[in-house]
Amino acid sequence: MFGISVKEKNGNVIVSWQLSRVEIPKNDIIDVTDDDTYGGEEQTAIRIGYPNATTERIFIRTNKQNYILFTNNVSIKEKIESLINR
């Protein structure tokens, strides 16, 4: 099982997990928060990662599409926030 990775390239935040890759324009990101619900309240959000056996759920709200990241890596939220504030 591969974990979720996050990096920045050409003004986009790139979220990679297994063979999936999602590019989110930094200027589209409105908010990055912790999601305390099990599966996420936002029904239309794109879910990335395994929801089972993960401790962190990160909600990324954008102008176009919302995302929920399921991970055990507690530093991903801070990394995304630092990438969008550059």
C-alpha positions in Angstrom: 0.0 0.0 0.0 1.4 3.4 -1.0 0.7 6.5 1.1 -0.6 9.8 -0.2 2.1 12.2 -1.4 1.7 15.9 -1.9 3.9 18.3 -3.9 3.7 21.5 -5.8 4.5 22.0 -9.5 3.7 24.9 -11.9 1.2 26.5 -9.5 -0.7 23.3 -8.8 -0.9 21.1 -5.7 -0.4 17.6 -6.9 -1.9 14.8 -4.7 -0.7 11.3 -5.7 -1.9 8.0 -4.3 -1.1 4.6 -5.9 -1.6 5.1 -9.6 -3.9 8.2 -9.2 -2.8 11.8 -9.6 -4.9 14.8 -8.9 -3.8 18.4 -9.8 -5.5 21.2 -7.9 -4.7 24.8 -8.9 -3.4 26.6 -5.8 -5.5 29.6 -6.5 -8.7 27.4 -6.5 -8.1 26.1 -3.0 -10.3 27.9 -0.5 -9.7 26.0 2.7 -7.8 23.0 4.1 -9.3 21.5 7.3 -9.5 18.4 9.4 -12.6 16.3 8.8 -13.7 14.7 12.0 -16.4 12.5 10.3 -15.7 8.9 9.3 -16.5 9.1 5.6 -16.8 12.8 5.1 -19.9 15.0 5.2 -19.5 16.3 1.6 -21.2 13.7 -0.5 -19.8 14.9 -3.9 -16.2 15.2 -2.6 -13.5 13.1 -4.3 -12.1 10.6 -1.8 -8.4 9.7 -2.0 -6.9 7.0 0.1 -8.2 4.1 2.1 -10.9 5.2 4.6 -10.3 2.1 6.8 -7.6 2.2 9.4 -6.6 5.8 8.8 -6.3 8.4 11.5 -6.4 11.6 9.5 -9.1 12.9 7.2 -8.2 16.1 5.4 -10.8 18.1 3.6 -9.7 20.4 0.8 -12.4 22.9 -0.3 -11.9 24.4 -3.8 -13.9 26.6 -6.2 -14.7 23.6 -8.4 -14.4 20.3 -6.6 -13.9 19.2 -3.0 -11.5 16.5 -1.8 -11.2 14.2 1.2 -7.7 12.7 1.9 -7.6 9.5 4.0 -4.1 9.1 5.5 -2.1 8.2 8.6 0.4 11.0 7.8 -0.3 13.8 10.2 1.9 16.3 8.4 0.0 16.3 5.0 -2.4 19.1 6.1 0.5 21.4 7.1 2.4 20.6 3.9 -0.6 21.5 1.8 -1.1 24.7 3.7 2.6 25.6 3.3 2.4 24.9 -0.5 -0.7 27.2 -1.0 0.9 30.0 1.0 4.1 30.2 -1.1 
